[in-house]
Amino acid sequence: VELNLLGTLAAAKRTGEAPFLPTTTGRSGRFFPETNHNLSDKFLTYWQSNGGLPIYGYPISEPYMEQSKSDGKMYLVQYFERNRLELHPEFAGTKYEIQLGLLGSELLDAQGGEQVR
């Protein structure tokens, strides 16, 4: 089994948007010169505790607010090569505060595929 670059595929047409533009150090946390993006706060903690680079890849955006295609709510998100992390404040203080985006489902929808639920 090989992890696909779902985050990179989902963000391919968005590289000109502000959160995806290269940045510099200047935030607290960790800067990745490989992609010129930062990782900090709860996203950094989750990334480090749940597999880090081998599982999620490098960050390819800065955190920003995005409307979920799943439930229509706004969440703070950050894209990585292999996924998107979402901050769910309704679960603050629990292990569900950071959740993985449903990029596979979103990409399938965008291609007109049928989902089995």
Biopython code that builds the backbone (N, CA, C, O; Angstrom):
import numpy as np
from Bio.PDB.StructureBuilder import StructureBuilder

atoms = [
    (1, "VAL", "N", (0.848, -1.170, 0.000)),
    (1, "VAL", "CA", (0.000, 0.000, 0.000)),
    (1, "VAL", "C", (0.892, 1.230, 0.000)),
    (1, "VAL", "O", (1.852, 1.319, 0.766)),
    (2, "GLU", "N", (0.567, 2.162, -0.855)),
    (2, "GLU", "CA", (1.351, 3.382, -0.944)),
    (2, "GLU", "C", (0.440, 4.586, -0.761)),
    (2, "GLU", "O", (-0.637, 4.648, -1.354)),
    (3, "LEU", "N", (0.867, 5.541, 0.054)),
    (3, "LEU", "CA", (0.086, 6.750, 0.266)),
    (3, "LEU", "C", (0.206, 7.649, -0.959)),
    (3, "LEU", "O", (1.300, 7.861, -1.482)),
    (4, "ASN", "N", (-0.919, 8.169, -1.406)),
    (4, "ASN", "CA", (-0.930, 9.052, -2.564)),
    (4, "ASN", "C", (-0.795, 10.501, -2.105)),
    (4, "ASN", "O", (-0.996, 10.807, -0.930)),
    (5, "LEU", "N", (-0.460, 11.372, -3.019)),
    (5, "LEU", "CA", (-0.297, 12.793, -2.707)),
    (5, "LEU", "C", (-1.632, 13.515, -2.883)),
    (5, "LEU", "O", (-1.754, 14.414, -3.715)),
    (6, "LEU", "N", (-2.640, 13.111, -2.087)),
    (6, "LEU", "CA", (-3.984, 13.674, -2.222)),
    (6, "LEU", "C", (-4.011, 15.175, -1.961)),
    (6, "LEU", "O", (-4.733, 15.906, -2.640)),
    (7, "GLY", "N", (-3.239, 15.640, -0.993)),
    (7, "GLY", "CA", (-3.195, 17.073, -0.714)),
    (7, "GLY", "C", (-2.646, 17.853, -1.886)),
    (7, "GLY", "O", (-3.172, 18.907, -2.241)),
    (8, "THR", "N", (-1.590, 17.339, -2.488)),
    (8, "THR", "CA", (-0.993, 17.993, -3.654)),
    (8, "THR", "C", (-1.975, 17.997, -4.823)),
    (8, "THR", "O", (-2.099, 19.001, -5.525)),
    (9, "LEU", "N", (-2.672, 16.881, -5.036)),
    (9, "LEU", "CA", (-3.672, 16.814, -6.112)),
    (9, "LEU", "C", (-4.814, 17.789, -5.865)),
    (9, "LEU", "O", (-5.251, 18.475, -6.789)),
    (10, "ALA", "N", (-5.303, 17.859, -4.630)),
    (10, "ALA", "CA", (-6.419, 18.742, -4.302)),
    (10, "ALA", "C", (-6.050, 20.215, -4.434)),
    (10, "ALA", "O", (-6.907, 21.042, -4.743)),
    (11, "ALA", "N", (-4.790, 20.547, -4.204)),
    (11, "ALA", "CA", (-4.351, 21.941, -4.231)),
    (11, "ALA", "C", (-3.696, 22.339, -5.549)),
    (11, "ALA", "O", (-3.241, 23.475, -5.682)),
    (12, "ALA", "N", (-3.638, 21.453, -6.508)),
    (12, "ALA", "CA", (-2.887, 21.695, -7.747)),
    (12, "ALA", "C", (-3.292, 22.981, -8.459)),
    (12, "ALA", "O", (-2.432, 23.673, -9.004)),
    (13, "LYS", "N", (-4.556, 23.310, -8.467)),
    (13, "LYS", "CA", (-5.029, 24.513, -9.175)),
    (13, "LYS", "C", (-5.076, 25.728, -8.266)),
    (13, "LYS", "O", (-5.576, 26.780, -8.664)),
    (14, "ARG", "N", (-4.566, 25.599, -7.059)),
    (14, "ARG", "CA", (-4.668, 26.682, -6.082)),
    (14, "ARG", "C", (-3.322, 27.291, -5.713)),
    (14, "ARG", "O", (-3.252, 28.101, -4.789)),
    (15, "THR", "N", (-2.270, 26.926, -6.402)),
    (15, "THR", "CA", (-0.932, 27.351, -6.011)),
    (15, "THR", "C", (-0.732, 28.867, -6.043)),
    (15, "THR", "O", (0.209, 29.372, -5.430)),
    (16, "GLY", "N", (-1.591, 29.596, -6.739)),
    (16, "GLY", "CA", (-1.489, 31.048, -6.783)),
    (16, "GLY", "C", (-2.252, 31.748, -5.677)),
    (16, "GLY", "O", (-2.149, 32.966, -5.533)),
    (17, "GLU", "N", (-3.023, 30.995, -4.884)),
    (17, "GLU", "CA", (-3.777, 31.583, -3.779)),
    (17, "GLU", "C", (-2.847, 31.857, -2.601)),
    (17, "GLU", "O", (-1.871, 31.137, -2.388)),
    (18, "ALA", "N", (-3.154, 32.892, -1.849)),
    (18, "ALA", "CA", (-2.278, 33.362, -0.767)),
    (18, "ALA", "C", (-1.786, 32.269, 0.181)),
    (18, "ALA", "O", (-0.588, 32.228, 0.458)),
    (19, "PRO", "N", (-2.646, 31.375, 0.698)),
    (19, "PRO", "CA", (-2.134, 30.388, 1.658)),
    (19, "PRO", "C", (-1.121, 29.413, 1.059)),
    (19, "PRO", "O", (-0.349, 28.795, 1.793)),
    (20, "PHE", "N", (-1.118, 29.272, -0.273)),
    (20, "PHE", "CA", (-0.239, 28.310, -0.931)),
    (20, "PHE", "C", (1.051, 28.935, -1.444)),
    (20, "PHE", "O", (1.960, 28.221, -1.870)),
    (21, "LEU", "N", (1.140, 30.268, -1.406)),
    (21, "LEU", "CA", (2.355, 30.941, -1.857)),
    (21, "LEU", "C", (3.484, 30.701, -0.870)),
    (21, "LEU", "O", (3.241, 30.641, 0.336)),
    (22, "PRO", "N", (4.703, 30.565, -1.349)),
    (22, "PRO", "CA", (5.845, 30.373, -0.440)),
    (22, "PRO", "C", (5.928, 31.500, 0.572)),
    (22, "PRO", "O", (5.615, 32.651, 0.268)),
    (23, "THR", "N", (6.346, 31.158, 1.761)),
    (23, "THR", "CA", (6.495, 32.138, 2.824)),
    (23, "THR", "C", (7.894, 32.006, 3.412)),
    (23, "THR", "O", (8.718, 31.229, 2.928)),
    (24, "THR", "N", (8.138, 32.759, 4.438)),
    (24, "THR", "CA", (9.436, 32.694, 5.113)),
    (24, "THR", "C", (9.202, 32.313, 6.567)),
    (24, "THR", "O", (8.067, 32.212, 7.031)),
    (25, "THR", "N", (10.291, 32.108, 7.258)),
    (25, "THR", "CA", (10.155, 31.865, 8.691)),
    (25, "THR", "C", (9.597, 33.123, 9.326)),
    (25, "THR", "O", (9.584, 34.179, 8.693)),
    (26, "GLY", "N", (9.154, 33.034, 10.513)),
    (26, "GLY", "CA", (8.611, 34.204, 11.174)),
    (26, "GLY", "C", (7.474, 33.840, 12.098)),
    (26, "GLY", "O", (7.058, 34.637, 12.940)),
    (27, "ARG", "N", (6.987, 32.659, 11.940)),
    (27, "ARG", "CA", (5.957, 32.162, 12.852)),
    (27, "ARG", "C", (6.643, 31.264, 13.868)),
    (27, "ARG", "O", (7.747, 30.768, 13.640)),
    (28, "SER", "N", (5.980, 31.068, 14.976)),
    (28, "SER", "CA", (6.507, 30.088, 15.922)),
    (28, "SER", "C", (6.267, 28.706, 15.335)),
    (28, "SER", "O", (5.413, 28.542, 14.463)),
    (29, "GLY", "N", (6.993, 27.736, 15.792)),
    (29, "GLY", "CA", (6.819, 26.393, 15.268)),
    (29, "GLY", "C", (7.997, 25.978, 14.417)),
    (29, "GLY", "O", (9.149, 26.266, 14.740)),
    (30, "ARG", "N", (7.698, 25.305, 13.335)),
    (30, "ARG", "CA", (8.744, 24.755, 12.477)),
    (30, "ARG", "C", (8.564, 25.218, 11.035)),
    (30, "ARG", "O", (7.467, 25.162, 10.479)),
    (31, "PHE", "N", (9.660, 25.672, 10.446)),
    (31, "PHE", "CA", (9.668, 26.097, 9.043)),
    (31, "PHE", "C", (10.275, 24.984, 8.200)),
    (31, "PHE", "O", (11.290, 24.400, 8.579)),
    (32, "PHE", "N", (9.657, 24.686, 7.055)),
    (32, "PHE", "CA", (10.143, 23.660, 6.136)),
    (32, "PHE", "C", (10.663, 24.320, 4.865)),
    (32, "PHE", "O", (9.870, 24.730, 4.017)),
    (33, "PRO", "N", (11.982, 24.429, 4.717)),
    (33, "PRO", "CA", (12.526, 25.060, 3.513)),
    (33, "PRO", "C", (12.211, 24.254, 2.250)),
    (33, "PRO", "O", (12.255, 24.803, 1.149)),
    (34, "GLU", "N", (11.895, 22.967, 2.388)),
    (34, "GLU", "CA", (11.567, 22.138, 1.221)),
    (34, "GLU", "C", (10.336, 22.662, 0.484)),
    (34, "GLU", "O", (10.247, 22.551, -0.738)),
    (35, "THR", "N", (9.382, 23.236, 1.233)),
    (35, "THR", "CA", (8.159, 23.766, 0.612)),
    (35, "THR", "C", (7.926, 25.240, 0.934)),
    (35, "THR", "O", (6.971, 25.841, 0.440)),
    (36, "ASN", "N", (8.794, 25.825, 1.762)),
    (36, "ASN", "CA", (8.661, 27.216, 2.195)),
    (36, "ASN", "C", (7.336, 27.479, 2.910)),
    (36, "ASN", "O", (6.656, 28.471, 2.651)),
    (37, "HIS", "N", (6.987, 26.553, 3.825)),
    (37, "HIS", "CA", (5.789, 26.721, 4.642)),
    (37, "HIS", "C", (6.095, 26.368, 6.087)),
    (37, "HIS", "O", (7.030, 25.629, 6.394)),
    (38, "ASN", "N", (5.267, 26.928, 6.962)),
    (38, "ASN", "CA", (5.397, 26.749, 8.405)),
    (38, "ASN", "C", (4.388, 25.737, 8.920)),
    (38, "ASN", "O", (3.357, 25.484, 8.296)),
    (39, "LEU", "N", (4.705, 25.170, 10.062)),
    (39, "LEU", "CA", (3.801, 24.268, 10.758)),
    (39, "LEU", "C", (3.906, 24.617, 12.233)),
    (39, "LEU", "O", (4.999, 24.601, 12.800)),
    (40, "SER", "N", (2.775, 24.932, 12.860)),
    (40, "SER", "CA", (2.831, 25.365, 14.252)),
    (40, "SER", "C", (1.556, 25.006, 15.002)),
    (40, "SER", "O", (0.593, 24.486, 14.438)),
    (41, "ASP", "N", (1.589, 25.301, 16.278)),
    (41, "ASP", "CA", (0.454, 25.169, 17.180)),
    (41, "ASP", "C", (-0.148, 23.760, 17.143)),
    (41, "ASP", "O", (0.589, 22.774, 17.123)),
    (42, "LYS", "N", (-1.458, 23.662, 17.135)),
    (42, "LYS", "CA", (-2.133, 22.365, 17.229)),
    (42, "LYS", "C", (-1.878, 21.485, 16.018)),
    (42, "LYS", "O", (-1.834, 20.261, 16.139)),
    (43, "PHE", "N", (-1.708, 22.099, 14.849)),
    (43, "PHE", "CA", (-1.394, 21.295, 13.666)),
    (43, "PHE", "C", (-0.023, 20.632, 13.808)),
    (43, "PHE", "O", (0.137, 19.463, 13.455)),
    (44, "LEU", "N", (0.953, 21.361, 14.315)),
    (44, "LEU", "CA", (2.289, 20.796, 14.528)),
    (44, "LEU", "C", (2.239, 19.654, 15.536)),
    (44, "LEU", "O", (2.832, 18.600, 15.309)),
    (45, "THR", "N", (1.539, 19.855, 16.642)),
    (45, "THR", "CA", (1.430, 18.822, 17.670)),
    (45, "THR", "C", (0.790, 17.559, 17.096)),
    (45, "THR", "O", (1.279, 16.452, 17.325)),
    (46, "TYR", "N", (-0.304, 17.724, 16.349)),
    (46, "TYR", "CA", (-0.981, 16.570, 15.755)),
    (46, "TYR", "C", (-0.065, 15.869, 14.757)),
    (46, "TYR", "O", (0.072, 14.646, 14.785)),
    (47, "TRP", "N", (0.557, 16.643, 13.880)),
    (47, "TRP", "CA", (1.449, 16.103, 12.843)),
    (47, "TRP", "C", (2.564, 15.272, 13.476)),
    (47, "TRP", "O", (2.848, 14.159, 13.033)),
    (48, "GLN", "N", (3.197, 15.828, 14.527)),
    (48, "GLN", "CA", (4.296, 15.138, 15.196)),
    (48, "GLN", "C", (3.823, 13.872, 15.912)),
    (48, "GLN", "O", (4.540, 12.872, 15.939)),
    (49, "SER", "N", (2.635, 13.911, 16.486)),
    (49, "SER", "CA", (2.131, 12.791, 17.286)),
    (49, "SER", "C", (1.489, 11.677, 16.461)),
    (49, "SER", "O", (1.231, 10.593, 16.984)),
    (50, "ASN", "N", (1.233, 11.929, 15.197)),
    (50, "ASN", "CA", (0.470, 10.974, 14.396)),
    (50, "ASN", "C", (1.160, 10.580, 13.094)),
    (50, "ASN", "O", (0.489, 10.303, 12.100)),
    (51, "GLY", "N", (2.456, 10.554, 13.087)),
    (51, "GLY", "CA", (3.169, 10.020, 11.929)),
    (51, "GLY", "C", (4.066, 10.994, 11.202)),
    (51, "GLY", "O", (4.988, 10.571, 10.506)),
    (52, "GLY", "N", (3.823, 12.295, 11.343)),
    (52, "GLY", "CA", (4.701, 13.303, 10.756)),
    (52, "GLY", "C", (4.928, 13.173, 9.262)),
    (52, "GLY", "O", (4.008, 12.891, 8.495)),
    (53, "LEU", "N", (6.157, 13.382, 8.874)),
    (53, "LEU", "CA", (6.535, 13.440, 7.462)),
    (53, "LEU", "C", (6.182, 12.181, 6.666)),
    (53, "LEU", "O", (5.649, 12.309, 5.564)),
    (54, "PRO", "N", (6.450, 10.977, 7.166)),
    (54, "PRO", "CA", (6.122, 9.793, 6.362)),
    (54, "PRO", "C", (4.625, 9.628, 6.071)),
    (54, "PRO", "O", (4.253, 9.065, 5.042)),
    (55, "ILE", "N", (3.776, 10.111, 6.964)),
    (55, "ILE", "CA", (2.331, 9.940, 6.797)),
    (55, "ILE", "C", (1.692, 11.116, 6.057)),
    (55, "ILE", "O", (0.891, 10.901, 5.148)),
    (56, "TYR", "N", (2.026, 12.345, 6.425)),
    (56, "TYR", "CA", (1.353, 13.527, 5.881)),
    (56, "TYR", "C", (2.159, 14.259, 4.823)),
    (56, "TYR", "O", (1.597, 15.004, 4.019)),
    (57, "GLY", "N", (3.463, 14.057, 4.815)),
    (57, "GLY", "CA", (4.314, 14.817, 3.919)),
    (57, "GLY", "C", (4.557, 16.209, 4.468)),
    (57, "GLY", "O", (4.228, 16.516, 5.613)),
    (58, "TYR", "N", (5.141, 17.043, 3.619)),
    (58, "TYR", "CA", (5.446, 18.427, 4.003)),
    (58, "TYR", "C", (4.203, 19.299, 3.929)),
    (58, "TYR", "O", (3.282, 19.000, 3.170)),
    (59, "PRO", "N", (4.166, 20.387, 4.720)),
    (59, "PRO", "CA", (3.067, 21.342, 4.557)),
    (59, "PRO", "C", (3.203, 22.041, 3.202)),
    (59, "PRO", "O", (4.304, 22.405, 2.788)),
    (60, "ILE", "N", (2.069, 22.224, 2.519)),
    (60, "ILE", "CA", (2.090, 22.913, 1.219)),
    (60, "ILE", "C", (1.227, 24.169, 1.248)),
    (60, "ILE", "O", (0.999, 24.800, 0.215)),
    (61, "SER", "N", (0.747, 24.528, 2.442)),
    (61, "SER", "CA", (0.025, 25.791, 2.624)),
    (61, "SER", "C", (0.290, 26.277, 4.035)),
    (61, "SER", "O", (0.838, 25.563, 4.875)),
    (62, "GLU", "N", (-0.110, 27.495, 4.263)),
    (62, "GLU", "CA", (-0.184, 28.032, 5.613)),
    (62, "GLU", "C", (-1.602, 27.757, 6.118)),
    (62, "GLU", "O", (-2.492, 27.505, 5.305)),
    (63, "PRO", "N", (-1.840, 27.796, 7.423)),
    (63, "PRO", "CA", (-3.216, 27.625, 7.911)),
    (63, "PRO", "C", (-4.101, 28.782, 7.434)),
    (63, "PRO", "O", (-3.656, 29.928, 7.371)),
    (64, "TYR", "N", (-5.348, 28.470, 7.102)),
    (64, "TYR", "CA", (-6.310, 29.489, 6.689)),
    (64, "TYR", "C", (-7.719, 28.944, 6.856)),
    (64, "TYR", "O", (-7.907, 27.737, 7.008)),
    (65, "MET", "N", (-8.700, 29.819, 6.827)),
    (65, "MET", "CA", (-10.099, 29.427, 6.972)),
    (65, "MET", "C", (-10.637, 28.969, 5.616)),
    (65, "MET", "O", (-10.436, 29.622, 4.592)),
    (66, "GLU", "N", (-11.332, 27.816, 5.644)),
    (66, "GLU", "CA", (-11.889, 27.248, 4.422)),
    (66, "GLU", "C", (-13.244, 26.617, 4.756)),
    (66, "GLU", "O", (-13.422, 26.024, 5.820)),
    (67, "GLN", "N", (-14.188, 26.754, 3.833)),
    (67, "GLN", "CA", (-15.494, 26.139, 4.018)),
    (67, "GLN", "C", (-15.422, 24.661, 3.642)),
    (67, "GLN", "O", (-14.930, 24.305, 2.571)),
    (68, "SER", "N", (-15.911, 23.821, 4.525)),
    (68, "SER", "CA", (-15.897, 22.380, 4.314)),
    (68, "SER", "C", (-16.910, 21.985, 3.247)),
    (68, "SER", "O", (-18.055, 22.437, 3.265)),
    (69, "LYS", "N", (-16.479, 21.143, 2.322)),
    (69, "LYS", "CA", (-17.397, 20.612, 1.322)),
    (69, "LYS", "C", (-18.268, 19.518, 1.925)),
    (69, "LYS", "O", (-19.278, 19.135, 1.334)),
    (70, "SER", "N", (-17.891, 19.015, 3.089)),
    (70, "SER", "CA", (-18.649, 17.950, 3.751)),
    (70, "SER", "C", (-19.856, 18.470, 4.513)),
    (70, "SER", "O", (-20.953, 17.923, 4.402)),
    (71, "ASP", "N", (-19.645, 19.554, 5.305)),
    (71, "ASP", "CA", (-20.745, 20.036, 6.142)),
    (71, "ASP", "C", (-21.039, 21.526, 5.982)),
    (71, "ASP", "O", (-21.934, 22.045, 6.649)),
    (72, "GLY", "N", (-20.310, 22.221, 5.120)),
    (72, "GLY", "CA", (-20.563, 23.634, 4.860)),
    (72, "GLY", "C", (-20.053, 24.585, 5.918)),
    (72, "GLY", "O", (-20.217, 25.796, 5.771)),
    (73, "LYS", "N", (-19.434, 24.084, 6.990)),
    (73, "LYS", "CA", (-18.915, 24.942, 8.062)),
    (73, "LYS", "C", (-17.511, 25.431, 7.712)),
    (73, "LYS", "O", (-16.809, 24.832, 6.898)),
    (74, "MET", "N", (-17.123, 26.538, 8.351)),
    (74, "MET", "CA", (-15.782, 27.089, 8.178)),
    (74, "MET", "C", (-14.851, 26.483, 9.223)),
    (74, "MET", "O", (-15.183, 26.401, 10.405)),
    (75, "TYR", "N", (-13.669, 26.056, 8.752)),
    (75, "TYR", "CA", (-12.660, 25.491, 9.643)),
    (75, "TYR", "C", (-11.300, 26.068, 9.306)),
    (75, "TYR", "O", (-11.032, 26.429, 8.160)),
    (76, "LEU", "N", (-10.443, 26.153, 10.313)),
    (76, "LEU", "CA", (-9.044, 26.450, 10.082)),
    (76, "LEU", "C", (-8.423, 25.176, 9.538)),
    (76, "LEU", "O", (-8.513, 24.123, 10.169)),
    (77, "VAL", "N", (-7.788, 25.263, 8.361)),
    (77, "VAL", "CA", (-7.220, 24.083, 7.711)),
    (77, "VAL", "C", (-5.775, 24.353, 7.326)),
    (77, "VAL", "O", (-5.343, 25.502, 7.243)),
    (78, "GLN", "N", (-5.043, 23.285, 7.094)),
    (78, "GLN", "CA", (-3.706, 23.376, 6.518)),
    (78, "GLN", "C", (-3.514, 22.159, 5.632)),
    (78, "GLN", "O", (-3.788, 21.028, 6.032)),
    (79, "TYR", "N", (-3.033, 22.416, 4.407)),
    (79, "TYR", "CA", (-2.800, 21.339, 3.447)),
    (79, "TYR", "C", (-1.379, 20.812, 3.561)),
    (79, "TYR", "O", (-0.428, 21.550, 3.814)),
    (80, "PHE", "N", (-1.277, 19.503, 3.361)),
    (80, "PHE", "CA", (-0.006, 18.791, 3.339)),
    (80, "PHE", "C", (0.041, 17.985, 2.051)),
    (80, "PHE", "O", (-0.976, 17.837, 1.373)),
    (81, "GLU", "N", (1.192, 17.472, 1.717)),
    (81, "GLU", "CA", (1.320, 16.725, 0.473)),
    (81, "GLU", "C", (0.306, 15.587, 0.389)),
    (81, "GLU", "O", (-0.209, 15.297, -0.690)),
    (82, "ARG", "N", (0.016, 14.944, 1.512)),
    (82, "ARG", "CA", (-0.842, 13.760, 1.484)),
    (82, "ARG", "C", (-2.212, 13.943, 2.126)),
    (82, "ARG", "O", (-3.010, 13.007, 2.097)),
    (83, "ASN", "N", (-2.521, 15.089, 2.697)),
    (83, "ASN", "CA", (-3.823, 15.277, 3.323)),
    (83, "ASN", "C", (-4.039, 16.733, 3.699)),
    (83, "ASN", "O", (-3.200, 17.592, 3.427)),
    (84, "ARG", "N", (-5.178, 16.996, 4.331)),
    (84, "ARG", "CA", (-5.507, 18.315, 4.867)),
    (84, "ARG", "C", (-5.916, 18.094, 6.322)),
    (84, "ARG", "O", (-6.723, 17.215, 6.621)),
    (85, "LEU", "N", (-5.360, 18.887, 7.207)),
    (85, "LEU", "CA", (-5.762, 18.846, 8.605)),
    (85, "LEU", "C", (-6.770, 19.961, 8.844)),
    (85, "LEU", "O", (-6.634, 21.063, 8.314)),
    (86, "GLU", "N", (-7.783, 19.659, 9.651)),
    (86, "GLU", "CA", (-8.840, 20.610, 9.970)),
    (86, "GLU", "C", (-8.947, 20.762, 11.487)),
    (86, "GLU", "O", (-8.924, 19.771, 12.216)),
    (87, "LEU", "N", (-9.065, 21.996, 11.956)),
    (87, "LEU", "CA", (-9.271, 22.267, 13.373)),
    (87, "LEU", "C", (-10.773, 22.369, 13.615)),
    (87, "LEU", "O", (-11.447, 23.224, 13.041)),
    (88, "HIS", "N", (-11.290, 21.487, 14.471)),
    (88, "HIS", "CA", (-12.717, 21.450, 14.801)),
    (88, "HIS", "C", (-12.906, 21.946, 16.230)),
    (88, "HIS", "O", (-12.789, 21.167, 17.176)),
    (89, "PRO", "N", (-13.199, 23.252, 16.397)),
    (89, "PRO", "CA", (-13.305, 23.821, 17.748)),
    (89, "PRO", "C", (-14.430, 23.217, 18.580)),
    (89, "PRO", "O", (-14.403, 23.294, 19.808)),
    (90, "GLU", "N", (-15.421, 22.615, 17.916)),
    (90, "GLU", "CA", (-16.511, 22.002, 18.675)),
    (90, "GLU", "C", (-16.029, 20.785, 19.472)),
    (90, "GLU", "O", (-16.729, 20.307, 20.365)),
    (91, "PHE", "N", (-14.839, 20.292, 19.147)),
    (91, "PHE", "CA", (-14.251, 19.167, 19.869)),
    (91, "PHE", "C", (-13.002, 19.584, 20.651)),
    (91, "PHE", "O", (-12.136, 18.758, 20.936)),
    (92, "ALA", "N", (-12.917, 20.869, 20.992)),
    (92, "ALA", "CA", (-11.750, 21.394, 21.712)),
    (92, "ALA", "C", (-11.457, 20.569, 22.956)),
    (92, "ALA", "O", (-12.352, 20.237, 23.733)),
    (93, "GLY", "N", (-10.176, 20.247, 23.123)),
    (93, "GLY", "CA", (-9.739, 19.501, 24.292)),
    (93, "GLY", "C", (-9.892, 17.994, 24.174)),
    (93, "GLY", "O", (-9.556, 17.263, 25.106)),
    (94, "THR", "N", (-10.398, 17.515, 23.035)),
    (94, "THR", "CA", (-10.536, 16.075, 22.835)),
    (94, "THR", "C", (-9.592, 15.626, 21.723)),
    (94, "THR", "O", (-8.978, 16.456, 21.053)),
    (95, "LYS", "N", (-9.479, 14.326, 21.529)),
    (95, "LYS", "CA", (-8.619, 13.804, 20.469)),
    (95, "LYS", "C", (-9.201, 14.051, 19.076)),
    (95, "LYS", "O", (-8.539, 13.775, 18.075)),
    (96, "TYR", "N", (-10.422, 14.563, 19.001)),
    (96, "TYR", "CA", (-11.065, 14.840, 17.715)),
    (96, "TYR", "C", (-10.963, 16.307, 17.291)),
    (96, "TYR", "O", (-11.554, 16.714, 16.291)),
    (97, "GLU", "N", (-10.209, 17.097, 18.060)),
    (97, "GLU", "CA", (-10.089, 18.526, 17.742)),
    (97, "GLU", "C", (-9.436, 18.742, 16.377)),
    (97, "GLU", "O", (-9.836, 19.636, 15.631)),
    (98, "ILE", "N", (-8.442, 17.934, 16.053)),
    (98, "ILE", "CA", (-7.829, 17.961, 14.723)),
    (98, "ILE", "C", (-8.323, 16.726, 13.977)),
    (98, "ILE", "O", (-8.227, 15.606, 14.478)),
    (99, "GLN", "N", (-8.853, 16.942, 12.774)),
    (99, "GLN", "CA", (-9.361, 15.834, 11.968)),
    (99, "GLN", "C", (-8.767, 15.906, 10.577)),
    (99, "GLN", "O", (-8.335, 16.964, 10.121)),
    (100, "LEU", "N", (-8.752, 14.760, 9.909)),
    (100, "LEU", "CA", (-8.273, 14.692, 8.531)),
    (100, "LEU", "C", (-9.378, 15.113, 7.584)),
    (100, "LEU", "O", (-10.543, 14.767, 7.777)),
    (101, "GLY", "N", (-9.004, 15.863, 6.556)),
    (101, "GLY", "CA", (-9.969, 16.231, 5.532)),
    (101, "GLY", "C", (-10.337, 15.018, 4.689)),
    (101, "GLY", "O", (-9.560, 14.069, 4.588)),
    (102, "LEU", "N", (-11.504, 15.047, 4.092)),
    (102, "LEU", "CA", (-11.982, 13.946, 3.257)),
    (102, "LEU", "C", (-11.583, 14.175, 1.802)),
    (102, "LEU", "O", (-12.433, 14.237, 0.914)),
    (103, "LEU", "N", (-10.282, 14.299, 1.574)),
    (103, "LEU", "CA", (-9.793, 14.645, 0.238)),
    (103, "LEU", "C", (-10.095, 13.580, -0.804)),
    (103, "LEU", "O", (-10.388, 13.918, -1.951)),
    (104, "GLY", "N", (-10.033, 12.313, -0.445)),
    (104, "GLY", "CA", (-10.348, 11.255, -1.400)),
    (104, "GLY", "C", (-11.765, 11.389, -1.921)),
    (104, "GLY", "O", (-12.003, 11.299, -3.125)),
    (105, "SER", "N", (-12.717, 11.606, -1.004)),
    (105, "SER", "CA", (-14.118, 11.796, -1.395)),
    (105, "SER", "C", (-14.298, 13.048, -2.239)),
    (105, "SER", "O", (-15.039, 13.037, -3.222)),
    (106, "GLU", "N", (-13.624, 14.125, -1.860)),
    (106, "GLU", "CA", (-13.741, 15.385, -2.604)),
    (106, "GLU", "C", (-13.178, 15.251, -4.014)),
    (106, "GLU", "O", (-13.763, 15.767, -4.966)),
    (107, "LEU", "N", (-12.051, 14.566, -4.154)),
    (107, "LEU", "CA", (-11.467, 14.369, -5.482)),
    (107, "LEU", "C", (-12.350, 13.466, -6.343)),
    (107, "LEU", "O", (-12.487, 13.695, -7.545)),
    (108, "LEU", "N", (-12.938, 12.459, -5.744)),
    (108, "LEU", "CA", (-13.848, 11.585, -6.472)),
    (108, "LEU", "C", (-15.071, 12.364, -6.946)),
    (108, "LEU", "O", (-15.501, 12.211, -8.089)),
    (109, "ASP", "N", (-15.635, 13.202, -6.069)),
    (109, "ASP", "CA", (-16.768, 14.046, -6.452)),
    (109, "ASP", "C", (-16.402, 14.961, -7.618)),
    (109, "ASP", "O", (-17.176, 15.110, -8.563)),
    (110, "ALA", "N", (-15.225, 15.569, -7.549)),
    (110, "ALA", "CA", (-14.786, 16.499, -8.598)),
    (110, "ALA", "C", (-14.636, 15.804, -9.948)),
    (110, "ALA", "O", (-14.775, 16.436, -10.995)),
    (111, "GLN", "N", (-14.354, 14.510, -9.923)),
    (111, "GLN", "CA", (-14.188, 13.753, -11.164)),
    (111, "GLN", "C", (-15.508, 13.119, -11.619)),
    (111, "GLN", "O", (-15.556, 12.438, -12.643)),
    (112, "GLY", "N", (-16.573, 13.349, -10.851)),
    (112, "GLY", "CA", (-17.878, 12.811, -11.212)),
    (112, "GLY", "C", (-18.055, 11.360, -10.846)),
    (112, "GLY", "O", (-18.937, 10.685, -11.377)),
    (113, "GLY", "N", (-17.217, 10.868, -9.935)),
    (113, "GLY", "CA", (-17.294, 9.464, -9.534)),
    (113, "GLY", "C", (-18.426, 9.205, -8.567)),
    (113, "GLY", "O", (-18.913, 10.124, -7.908)),
    (114, "GLU", "N", (-18.842, 7.968, -8.483)),
    (114, "GLU", "CA", (-19.901, 7.567, -7.574)),
    (114, "GLU", "C", (-19.280, 7.065, -6.275)),
    (114, "GLU", "O", (-18.372, 6.234, -6.285)),
    (115, "GLN", "N", (-19.778, 7.577, -5.172)),
    (115, "GLN", "CA", (-19.268, 7.177, -3.868)),
    (115, "GLN", "C", (-20.154, 6.108, -3.263)),
    (115, "GLN", "O", (-21.378, 6.163, -3.385)),
    (116, "VAL", "N", (-19.548, 5.155, -2.624)),
    (116, "VAL", "CA", (-20.277, 4.131, -1.878)),
    (116, "VAL", "C", (-20.193, 4.515, -0.419)),
    (116, "VAL", "O", (-19.100, 4.664, 0.127)),
    (117, "ARG", "N", (-21.326, 4.676, 0.209)),
    (117, "ARG", "CA", (-21.340, 5.086, 1.628)),
    (117, "ARG", "C", (-22.056, 4.074, 2.460)),
    (117, "ARG", "O", (-22.171, 4.243, 3.674)),
]
sb = StructureBuilder()
sb.init_structure("model")
sb.init_model(0)
sb.init_chain("A")
sb.init_seg("    ")
for serial, (resi, resn, name, xyz) in enumerate(atoms, 1):
    if name == "N":
        sb.init_residue(resn, " ", resi, " ")
    sb.init_atom(name, np.array(xyz, "f"), 0.0, 1.0, " ", f" {name:<3s}", serial, name[0])
structure = sb.get_structure()
